[in-house]
């Protein structure tokens, strides 16, 4: 594995956790980046586009052989993106819509160095069991998923008790397709 300095350009504690658990050495540098996207952009293209935008905002950190890793995750249901909820009401609405249904989680990743840029996407299909209003309220109250796309974290209660099936990697649903990142870093 390459020993080049890896800089994670993300505030996500889950992305840091996944990289640490996979044995990566990295530092964290975060920047506020406008996460709006063109309304006509197909939902499947949003996460990699935002990841690339975030990596480019951190490009000034590349001095010699550093590699920037930036990522963004979206939850897509019926062709609509469900981002981070603004408040309890929005979180409740999102989880209610996901209840008993299949949705898609796409995590876009951009790896950027002086000599190369790789943009990729992890795609995972997720099935939720039915959730009662009481279960949704309990989840929001205890896990406060306000910093999570789609208003949920697969590593939380909802993932343990209400995700009935996935196609793709669990790590992608948490926020980073570690398998794809590992493979892409081999090209550096």
C-alpha positions in Angstrom: 0.0 0.0 0.0 1.2 3.5 -0.9 2.8 5.4 1.9 1.9 8.8 0.4 0.3 11.2 2.8 -3.5 10.9 2.6 -5.7 13.9 3.5 -9.3 13.3 4.3 -11.2 16.4 3.3 -14.4 15.5 5.2 -16.0 16.4 8.6 -17.7 13.0 8.7 -16.7 11.0 11.8 -17.9 7.9 10.0 -15.5 8.3 7.1 -12.6 8.8 9.6 -13.7 5.7 11.5 -13.9 3.5 8.3 -10.5 4.6 7.1 -9.0 4.0 10.5 -10.6 0.6 10.8 -9.2 -0.3 7.3 -5.7 0.6 8.5 -5.2 3.8 6.6 -2.9 6.6 7.9 -4.4 10.0 7.2 -4.9 13.5 8.4 -8.2 15.4 8.4 -8.6 18.9 6.9 -12.1 20.2 6.4 -13.5 23.1 4.4 -17.0 24.5 4.0 -18.0 23.8 0.4 -21.3 24.8 -1.1 -23.2 21.5 -1.6 -25.8 22.8 -4.0 -25.9 21.3 -7.4 -27.6 22.1 -10.7 -31.3 21.1 -10.4 -31.3 19.4 -13.8 -28.3 17.1 -12.8 -29.4 13.4 -12.7 -29.5 12.2 -9.1 -26.9 9.5 -9.8 -24.3 12.1 -10.8 -24.7 14.4 -7.8 -22.5 12.6 -5.2 -19.4 12.2 -7.4 -19.8 15.8 -8.7 -19.9 17.1 -5.1 -17.0 14.9 -4.1 -14.9 16.3 -6.9 -15.9 19.9 -5.9 -14.8 19.2 -2.3 -11.5 17.7 -3.4 -10.8 20.7 -5.7 -11.5 23.1 -2.7 -8.8 21.2 -0.8 -6.3 21.1 -3.7 -4.1 23.8 -2.1 -3.1 21.3 0.5 -1.2 19.3 -2.1 2.5 20.4 -1.9 4.4 17.3 -3.0 3.0 13.8 -3.0 -0.2 14.3 -0.9 -3.5 12.7 -2.0 -6.8 14.4 -1.2 -9.8 12.1 -0.5 -13.2 13.9 -0.6 -16.6 12.2 -0.5 -20.3 12.9 -0.6 -23.2 10.6 0.0 -26.8 10.8 -1.2 -29.9 8.8 -0.6 -32.2 8.4 -3.6 -35.8 7.2 -3.5 -38.1 7.5 -6.5 -35.6 9.6 -8.4 -35.4 12.2 -5.6 -32.4 13.0 -3.4 -32.9 12.9 0.3 -30.1 15.0 1.9 -29.5 15.8 5.5 -32.7 16.8 7.3 -33.1 20.4 8.6 -35.1 19.4 11.6 -37.1 16.7 13.4 -40.1 17.2 11.1 -38.1 16.7 8.0 -36.2 13.7 9.4 -39.6 12.1 10.4 -40.9 12.7 6.9 -37.8 11.2 5.2 -37.7 8.1 7.3 -41.5 7.6 6.8 -41.0 7.6 3.1 -38.1 5.1 3.3 -40.1 2.8 5.6 -40.9 -0.6 4.0 -39.1 0.4 0.7 -35.9 0.0 -1.2 -33.7 3.0 -1.8 -30.2 3.6 -3.2 -27.2 5.1 -1.5 -24.5 6.6 -3.7 -21.2 7.7 -2.3 -19.1 9.7 -4.7 -15.4 9.8 -4.0 -12.6 12.0 -5.5 -9.0 11.2 -5.1 -6.8 14.1 -6.1 -3.0 14.5 -6.4 -0.7 16.7 -8.4 -0.6 14.2 -11.2 -4.0 12.5 -11.1 -7.7 12.7 -10.3 -9.9 9.7 -9.9 -13.7 10.1 -9.4 -15.7 7.1 -8.5 -19.0 6.0 -7.0 -20.1 3.3 -4.6 -23.7 2.2 -5.2 -25.7 0.2 -2.6 -29.4 -0.7 -2.6 -30.9 -0.7 0.8 -34.3 -2.2 1.9 -36.0 -1.0 5.1 -38.6 -3.0 7.0 -41.7 -1.1 7.9 -41.2 1.4 10.7 -44.0 2.5 13.0 -44.4 6.2 13.9 -43.2 5.3 17.5 -40.1 3.6 16.1 -39.3 6.6 13.8 -39.8 9.0 16.8 -37.6 6.8 19.0 -34.8 6.6 16.4 -34.8 10.4 15.8 -34.9 11.2 19.5 -32.1 8.8 20.4 -29.8 8.9 17.4 -30.3 12.5 16.2 -29.6 11.8 12.5 -29.5 15.4 11.5 -26.0 15.1 9.9 -26.9 12.1 7.8 -28.1 11.9 4.2 -31.6 10.4 4.2 -31.9 11.0 8.0 -30.4 7.7 9.0 -27.1 6.0 9.8 -26.7 2.3 9.0 -24.5 1.9 12.0 -27.3 3.2 14.3 -30.4 1.4 15.8 -32.2 1.7 12.4 -29.5 -0.2 10.7 -29.3 -2.9 13.3 -33.1 -3.4 13.5 -34.7 -2.1 10.3 -32.4 -2.7 7.4 -33.6 -6.0 6.1 -31.3 -6.4 3.1 -28.5 -4.6 1.2 -27.0 -5.1 -2.2 -23.5 -3.5 -2.2 -21.3 -2.7 0.7 -22.4 -1.7 4.2 -19.4 0.7 4.4 -20.8 2.6 1.4 -24.0 3.1 3.2 -22.0 4.4 6.2 -20.4 7.0 3.9 -17.3 5.5 2.2 -16.9 2.6 -0.3 -13.6 1.6 1.3 -13.1 -1.3 -1.1 -13.2 1.1 -4.1 -11.0 3.7 -2.3 -8.4 1.0 -1.6 -8.3 -0.2 -5.1 -8.1 3.3 -6.6 -5.2 4.3 -4.3 -3.2 1.5 -5.8 -3.1 3.6 -9.0 -1.2 6.3 -7.2 
